[in-house]
Amino acid sequence: MGTRSLTKVYDESGELLVTIYRQYDGYPSGMGVDIATVLDGRELVNGIPCGEGHVTVLNGMDEAAAVLVHGLKNPCPSGNVYIVAGTDHGEEYTYEVRSTRTDRNDPGPLLITCIGGGEGIVFRDLTPAQVIDQFVEFE
């Protein structure tokens, strides 16, 4: 049986945009690092000039959610990662991805929180780089 997880992405006003279910590898050194890897080095902005081809900016949390879904599905296009409704999918971990911005024009980092694994809050409000530093397993 896999370690299931939910990832909830919220917009700048705190409204839920999307819930992502992952069937296996939901623990922090799996899903936590995967979320962080997709979002690391990206900056939230308001508007992207046409034709600029920016790859490190996200035009708000709406685009951050879309980029995250794409990044999590890309290595394994069939199975494992799903968009779901509801809050109970037998998950062991729940991740929350938020911005500290109060509106689209304010700067602010993306922050990740992880709850679960029988531990309560595993980590709260870490940047993607902090999650990678803390949970990447070196061999």
QUIJONOR-V31487 format. One record per residue. RES is the residue in three letters. PSI is psi in radians with two decimals (999 if undefined). BURIAL is # if it has 16 or more other ideal C-beta (glycine too) atoms within 10 Angstrom, else .. D_CENTER is the distance of its C-alpha to the mean C-alpha in whole Angstrom. Layout:
# QUIJONOR-V31487
res: [RES	RES]
psi: [PSI	PSI]
burial: [BURIAL	BURIAL]
d_center: [D_CENTER	D_CENTER]
This chain:
# QUIJONOR-V31487
res: [MET	GLY	THR	ARG	SER	LEU	THR	LYS	VAL	TYR	ASP	GLU	SER	GLY	GLU	LEU	LEU	VAL	THR	ILE	TYR	ARG	GLN	TYR	ASP	GLY	TYR	PRO	SER	GLY	MET	GLY	VAL	ASP	ILE	ALA	THR	VAL	LEU	ASP	GLY	ARG	GLU	LEU	VAL	ASN	GLY	ILE	PRO	CYS	GLY	GLU	GLY	HIS	VAL	THR	VAL	LEU	ASN	GLY	MET	ASP	GLU	ALA	ALA	ALA	VAL	LEU	VAL	HIS	GLY	LEU	LYS	ASN	PRO	CYS	PRO	SER	GLY	ASN	VAL	TYR	ILE	VAL	ALA	GLY	THR	ASP	HIS	GLY	GLU	GLU	TYR	THR	TYR	GLU	VAL	ARG	SER	THR	ARG	THR	ASP	ARG	ASN	ASP	PRO	GLY	PRO	LEU	LEU	ILE	THR	CYS	ILE	GLY	GLY	GLY	GLU	GLY	ILE	VAL	PHE	ARG	ASP	LEU	THR	PRO	ALA	GLN	VAL	ILE	ASP	GLN	PHE	VAL	GLU	PHE	GLU]
psi: [2.45	2.90	1.76	2.63	2.74	2.51	2.15	2.21	2.25	2.59	-3.12	-0.41	0.05	0.12	2.43	2.20	-0.81	2.59	2.21	2.24	2.36	2.25	-0.69	2.89	0.68	-0.09	2.86	-0.65	-0.09	-1.53	-0.71	-0.82	-0.64	-0.77	-0.87	-0.71	-0.71	-0.68	-0.23	2.40	0.06	2.55	2.37	2.31	3.01	1.66	2.42	2.19	2.39	2.48	0.05	-0.43	0.59	2.33	-0.11	0.07	2.64	2.19	1.23	3.06	-0.41	-0.82	-0.62	-0.73	-0.77	-0.75	-0.68	-0.80	-0.82	-0.81	-0.60	-0.54	-0.48	-0.81	-0.40	1.45	-0.38	2.23	3.12	-0.80	2.22	2.65	2.27	2.82	2.77	3.11	-0.03	1.83	0.45	0.42	2.55	-0.53	2.53	2.23	2.54	2.31	2.14	2.89	2.65	-0.06	2.48	-0.33	3.02	-0.28	-0.17	2.46	2.81	2.57	2.82	2.43	2.49	2.37	2.52	2.25	2.37	-2.78	0.40	0.12	-0.02	-2.24	2.04	-0.81	2.69	2.32	0.88	2.54	2.83	-0.72	-0.66	-0.68	-0.79	-0.82	-0.66	-0.55	-0.10	2.23	2.09	2.43	999]
burial: [.	.	#	#	#	#	#	#	#	#	#	#	.	.	.	.	#	#	#	#	#	#	#	.	#	#	#	#	.	#	#	#	#	#	#	#	.	#	#	#	.	#	.	#	#	.	.	.	.	.	.	.	.	.	.	.	.	#	#	#	#	.	.	#	#	.	#	#	#	.	.	#	#	.	.	.	.	.	.	.	#	.	.	.	.	.	.	.	#	.	#	.	#	#	#	#	#	#	#	.	#	.	.	#	.	.	.	.	#	#	#	#	#	#	#	#	.	.	.	.	.	#	#	.	.	#	.	#	.	#	#	#	.	.	#	.	.	.	.]
d_center: [23	19	17	15	12	10	6	7	6	10	12	14	17	15	15	12	12	10	10	9	11	12	15	16	14	12	13	12	13	12	9	8	9	8	4	7	9	8	7	10	13	12	14	14	17	19	21	21	25	26	27	25	23	20	17	15	15	13	15	14	10	12	12	8	7	10	9	6	8	11	10	9	13	14	16	17	18	19	18	15	12	13	13	15	17	18	16	18	18	19	16	16	13	10	7	7	5	8	11	14	16	18	19	18	21	20	18	15	13	9	9	7	9	10	13	16	17	21	20	19	16	15	14	13	12	11	10	9	12	13	11	12	16	16	15	16	19	22	25]
